[in-house]
Amino acid sequence: MVRLSLPVVAAVGGGLVARSLACTIVAVGKDASASGYPIVSHTDDSGADTTDIRWIRVPHQTWPEGSTRKLFNWADGYPRVVSAELSPEYAPTRGQKESVPIGEIPQVKETYAYWDMDYGVQNEVGLSIGESTCTAKTVGWPATPDKPYGYNRAGIEDLSKIALERCATARCAVDTMGAVAVKEGFYSADSGDPAKPDYSDSAEALAVADTKELWIFNVMTGKNNASAIWAAMRVPAGHVTAVGNSFTIRKMKLDDPDNYRYSPGVTELAEEMGWWSPDDDAPGVFDFFGSYGFTPDVKDAPNPAAGELLKNVLSFYSGRRMWRIFSLLSPAEGAKLDPNKGNLPKTPNPYPSSVPAPAGSVTARMVMNVLRDHYEGTPYDLTAGMAAGPFGNPNRGAAAPPGTLGVWERAISMHRSSWSYVLEAKPGVQSVSWLGYDSPHGTAYLPFFGAAAGGAPENFHSHEGYMSKFSTSVAWWAFNMINQYTDTNFQLINTEVRAKAKAIEDEGEHIVSTCLASAKGLGSHKATEELAKCSNKFAEEKVAEWWEFAWSLFAKFGRYSITYNESATGTGSWKYPGWWVNSVNVGYTLWSVDGPFHGIPDVPQGWEPSWNPFHGPFGGRAQQASSTPAGGPAMTLLAALAASAAVGALTFQLGVRRGRHQSTADAAPYVCMTA
């Protein structure tokens, strides 16, 4: 194991919460898919940092002999790269300078067109990729001028894009990415500082699908911060798989290239470091995640609670999502799994890498809804409880006070999602990338064809705005604005947002069929032009519609009211739920001469009266302390105020009980008035 000091424990835990160890993969084999073709999806959840939100089209290109393919250290925010050679949409503008490559490899004669974001998405022949950052026992840094300790030149960004440029099949993709990573050296964008390496973000996983096969690809830096170690596993055609920021390739059969691929000497570092021995597994079998996945050794940490927290974060941050995805897409198999098992390299009887699903049972729309999930209806439901507030808000965006140990449950849909997509890998020109901007729970997925002859509408790759600059000329902002407004009353507003999204996605399914019908019988180039024109028209219309929808939500749900029209009966009101308003922690009571009771107050640390005025009728309980307040007159005044509040509370105890009883009797869901 890798031994960590407490400061490193804190740094790793913070990285999990605030940085880019955040993305989720859901993927479906062709026999489990309702379409008969694989599905790959990805949520990009690193929105706590700025992210380049442009949906870029990299064109089909031919290259002169002797050309090279440049390798970059891709930026987090806008612009992720500046390179006219890569795509006209990445060309410098407004004073931008071309990005300086950190390496290059020989270019091939011809490269495919593809959709691109931080990672390559889907190419013109349907090859589709989703990403999730992982933990590992090695770290690696890019060979940039500011990092003399960086020796590596290929990050997961370039690896995924090179695969889409050069490959039509998933097998070609994993072999190509692996070969480039080994030769050029793999670096993680999140390996931290060499003095405090961040093992929780130092590796990567991809789901890669063509029209027939689905593969999982795991990669990490090799020995001595150089080269790479990688493995790939074919997912059975009748299975669904989930990746939540950990490797999922476990027992590899080293003599089965049809189902497992890997780097030369894949076991050597594990054997050298004592992480694995041939005696640990059956002959010819190697546990990749068990050997190379990261578990901190925190037995000697100064703060055992912090160490235990980190271990549990690593375990359940990944494991809970795996359990939930399997449960939603394959309920019978999910029911066999323990949601509290966790997912660490040495977890006994670990979760499977994939589970079987009923034949033809999973649709792309089902995967979209999985990406919208907050564990609703389970013990881990983020829309329930006091932390969700009276209006069931699953988002936990604010940071806890420094030094506070604790984390929130990690949902699949996150407030910090920058985008997500669901990719259908189909033959011919039928492949579709369904792009959803901002958080999945508040987006509408719009279809773009993998074979499209040109780029998306201008507002999907505009330079007019980005995360730090609002612009109605940028499609992403329409979705982000609604999601931010939804936080004022998630239960009420998001219900309407989801209904709108469903209507648009219903239309999207119809438009896909319409576009394909329009392109049928046309020549190859004309067909791809028609697909681009048809889907772009739909995207433009729906983004404009989403902006109008946003403005309507401001009018309808502003002022803590529900406004339908200007008539005397054209408004309704928001309502607090009875369970919340009756909580002693809220403080909703009758008024008194001493003022309203505002809930159980926080008592200054180190002081509390021996007589606790909030222990009794309001159920509050505090630790006993000295009968004499420390701190002099100020503490005496606080004690007097507390006693005064207690008198008022006791005086109105009967009224409070009666009021709460009536509130419970009157409790009702929101009343939806007709327009």
Steps between C-alpha positions, in 0.01 A plus 500: 500500500596864461550662838360849549550766762195683633556811281500276195186329626333838523624599155375180339163526670468858382594397149218249491247762593623809319702398200459276203475151645142530411373346178271201460476243220190292425529264204285229347593201284323445170286205614377687808424809289150543359649619170731200467805731508722611789437814705770704677441797729709748697437775752764772523476605863801727548300821488636623832785607273430683177472272198497574129134439413533506121367209292769480230502327164839367392481440122600202288850572372776361280862568587817535293771243550725593790229683694488471877215494745569751778446411867383767744463574867129573475366789710208470742324823409434687178670449261593137561742520208581740216594309184382582150661178378275294724176675402391838358284531810817482713675768290633808682268796526489831687870505570533136602831328433546147373553247778858377530520121458677289761563217255411353163454164333499404131170588335301246301394566142131560576301577817131478581275791594364502856319696769735631765495649847756449779514140376423364158131409474385321181641473149338481160494118495339476844798426727390646835689580823410593859750593776545471878809600702632225733734429789835325458825430686710695250501864396625677189537858383508663156832607349424871512763773555363581846532136614861380493376184669258428212616243244175396331332630186167320457198581714159336481376797296736429210471124535122508460519740205773302322288186535206675330724642229651164407260220592170352394494225764530492877783246481700730275429785743626327817809365323578838344457693824704245691787509252516882500484512881784250541725673246432863591428456869158553658433796723197583710363850513451457874813341651550788742838621622796259508541579870139394557397276210128468439449128450123541506503673158805354329348250255221473245227271372318512168203310363551446127233363266467430133183365339565149632731503803536690826836520679630651824848655488704573817831689486754634752854633495774237506801456725701809596249749362547375143337289227164340587327189628163423348236233468180459300206264548216416264161535668266209423243602240208433734637706788489855634807653662565795731817693582501748788859619537675170554648227284251220440720244323574230754580137415662520156570184305840573353465236228165625366562786253141490374383624838808657663776724362785650701840666493821297479612385844170605655572315827865598545464816708240334723735210566800726557314715753338207679152605393431163336649155472423222252397300803216744562299383200447194285765436233474751216270733697587852619286729717560841341292715737597292802868556419508858371195667655575744781416446867677731747674347799389735775557282806766739627320821411491754787123523453350150459160651426640685199663182378182299535309775322732488200480123479121511507489783247708300255285194563149642479566789264545230239306205633169666569467617140587154368231345717243759399567475126481121508179519706331739259596327174494141621277487810527125552879513502510822700289339770780249558749776586562663837492881466724526806777274372708779349756462226866484596776293339496243780126498571401136562259359242500832313236637268519349152640710218170457318168322550261331258184689405186362333546473125407815311384674817710817522427808293700818460221684681539267797870581515417872493274451799769307685730799452230717664489288816549613862420160662133597519298255709804340665655556845758720324244731338652848471160658436378401848586614852599822668808553281274505193294773661127546471507472122700182450819649357760226432779747427773545761718764343633700793815398687505402866706705748876430488598199705151349499507127434213374291366462148163493330369200313626508139210498256521409132355835395704783651458875541852530358438307178614704202337267248416139435435293193345170398652343188333245276755315288312393190610397148511718192399857573262413784723564804367772730660709773235629742653807666363641824645826628549563874356267767316195361203554734430833331593449137338389178716264292532613138603266214802553275602244238846351521519511120397867471685681222552815704499650847219587738317835502715798592366526855647157580856614427477877527779717639248755628474340841642232727464400863639829629309715251122480461358521150165422347700414186629186675268201524649370826386806692131433432521165677728620778272795575196279545694260721616782722149643528363156578694501826249748642236225505637183348196281556263746338705642215700191402177305456402747230852498352499121468161504333632753248814295444294187438293678237813622321663156515180345362529745212871416473429133445254592228741744335774234489267276301396793281860602427603145413201466270591827328859382449404157371580448134732800478864461417740466788604867521149632435363268767741624767427860402128435536551342843700801620245746363204311643638445851646853520165654417341302782776593745468871418125490545518316831769724649289804410203325657703427813588867537131590476426227752757653737335842485159342559627324812616831647152640449313193616693417816629842610392676817453167683182462299374294209365747245281381215327817384397849608155407630393513863535120521807470279757438770583225745757486776803296585442277803736377763455129571365414844796280600736793445299786644426295813865418566645645819803600295295734285330708767159558342282594802249753621620850577551624856585823673857374510511459121471190285701189579760458224598139553764348722794740498867413477655553843848657511765229514625430850196639679150382577270565796443209737127553453432445132190699403463295181501164673139410558203625300704550182709188527835679493787336688844634576804395698518614862748768582591721794208676672691826473535636150859558396579822322353761733217741418464391140432142603265619772304691238483192278373298792230760566396497137482122502288504816270761346454285193421205723228693684339590170527143382338360814225762496390400155559126530130416487443728203797350320367149547158600375653684204715205405206265522300726269797541265532124469128467437514768232816371333450442130711485186528799272174594336545535125260761365391501141640774284 
